[in-house]
């Protein structure tokens, strides 16, 4: 296991930032806390794919999770020194048209029930982590 030093943390963080979908997720979370299903809906990917992106973002301490009942919500981390780098990155991607579209959809989904969003994504909300038959 690598030693946790400022250089290894920065390397992990910059590597994590090197994927367009993960950058889009970070931009979505700038103003909203969102569930995996909400993020998957915005990205138009399977919830398992969105979950994988979020795992990488958590490992780099760029997002944190908060459990509320059966739902887990993600938000941007405010831990330094990653928070300062994250603020800079978010300024850089703010003018991207896709990021703007994502933000609009995320704002809309943020007010929607996670049950409905997850059902639309094919996730059986009665059994977290399973998909509905034929989805």
C-alpha positions in Angstrom: 0.0 0.0 0.0 1.4 3.4 -0.9 2.4 5.8 1.8 0.0 8.7 2.2 2.0 11.8 1.5 1.0 15.2 0.0 2.4 14.1 -3.3 0.5 10.8 -3.4 -2.7 12.5 -2.3 -2.3 15.1 -5.1 -1.5 12.4 -7.6 -4.7 10.5 -6.6 -6.8 13.7 -6.8 -5.5 14.8 -10.2 -5.9 11.3 -11.6 -9.5 11.2 -10.3 -10.2 14.6 -11.9 -9.0 13.2 -15.2 -12.3 11.8 -16.3 -15.1 13.9 -17.9 -18.0 12.1 -16.1 -16.3 12.6 -12.7 -15.8 16.3 -13.5 -19.5 16.5 -14.5 -20.5 14.9 -11.2 -18.4 17.4 -9.3 -20.0 20.3 -11.1 -23.5 18.9 -10.5 -22.8 18.7 -6.8 -21.6 22.3 -6.6 -25.1 23.5 -5.8 -27.0 20.3 -5.0 -26.7 17.1 -3.0 -27.8 14.2 -5.1 -28.3 10.4 -4.9 -26.7 7.9 -7.1 -29.9 7.5 -9.1 -30.2 11.2 -9.6 -26.6 11.4 -10.8 -27.1 8.4 -13.1 -30.1 10.0 -14.6 -28.2 13.2 -15.4 -25.3 11.3 -16.9 -27.6 8.8 -18.7 -25.7 5.8 -17.3 -26.6 2.9 -15.1 -26.6 3.5 -11.4 -23.8 1.0 -11.0 -21.6 3.1 -13.3 -22.4 6.3 -11.4 -21.7 4.5 -8.2 -18.2 3.6 -9.5 -17.5 7.2 -10.4 -18.6 8.2 -6.9 -16.3 5.6 -5.3 -13.3 7.2 -7.0 -14.4 10.7 -6.0 -14.8 9.5 -2.4 -11.4 7.8 -2.4 -9.9 11.2 -3.4 -11.8 12.9 -0.7 -13.6 15.1 -3.3 -17.1 14.1 -2.2 -18.7 12.9 1.0 -21.9 10.9 1.5 -24.8 11.3 3.9 -27.3 8.6 4.6 -30.9 9.5 5.1 -33.1 6.5 5.6 -32.6 4.2 2.6 -31.0 6.9 0.5 -27.3 8.0 0.3 -26.8 11.5 -0.8 -23.5 12.9 -2.1 -22.1 16.4 -1.8 -18.8 18.1 -2.4 -16.2 17.7 0.3 -15.0 20.8 2.1 -11.8 19.2 3.4 -8.6 21.0 2.7 -6.3 20.9 0.7 -8.6 19.2 -1.9 -11.3 21.8 -1.5 -9.1 24.6 -2.8 -8.2 22.6 -5.9 -11.8 21.6 -6.4 -12.9 25.2 -6.3 -10.4 26.0 -9.0 -11.4 23.1 -11.2 -15.1 24.0 -10.9 -14.3 27.5 -12.1 -12.5 26.0 -15.1 -15.4 23.7 -16.1 -18.2 26.2 -15.4 -18.4 27.5 -18.9 -18.7 24.0 -20.5 -22.1 23.7 -22.2 -22.6 20.1 -21.0 -21.9 21.2 -17.4 -24.6 23.9 -17.8 -27.1 21.3 -19.1 -26.2 18.9 -16.3 -26.8 21.6 -13.7 -30.3 22.4 -15.0 -31.3 18.7 -15.0 -29.7 18.2 -11.6 -31.7 21.1 -10.2 -34.9 19.6 -11.5 -34.1 16.1 -10.2 -33.0 17.5 -6.8 -36.7 18.3 -6.1 -37.9 14.9 -7.3 -38.4 11.9 -5.0 -35.5 9.5 -5.2 -38.0 6.7 -5.3 -39.4 8.0 -8.7 -35.9 8.8 -10.1 -34.6 5.3 -9.2 -37.7 3.6 -10.5 -37.2 5.4 -13.8 -33.6 4.2 -13.8 -34.7 0.6 -13.4 -33.7 0.2 -9.7 -36.1 -1.7 -7.5 -36.4 0.6 -4.5 -37.9 -2.2 -2.4 -34.5 -4.0 -2.4 -31.6 -1.5 -2.6 -29.0 -2.4 -5.1 -31.2 -4.7 -7.2 -32.7 -3.9 -10.6 -36.2 -4.5 -11.7 -36.8 -7.5 -14.0 -36.4 -6.6 -17.6 -34.7 -3.3 -16.9 
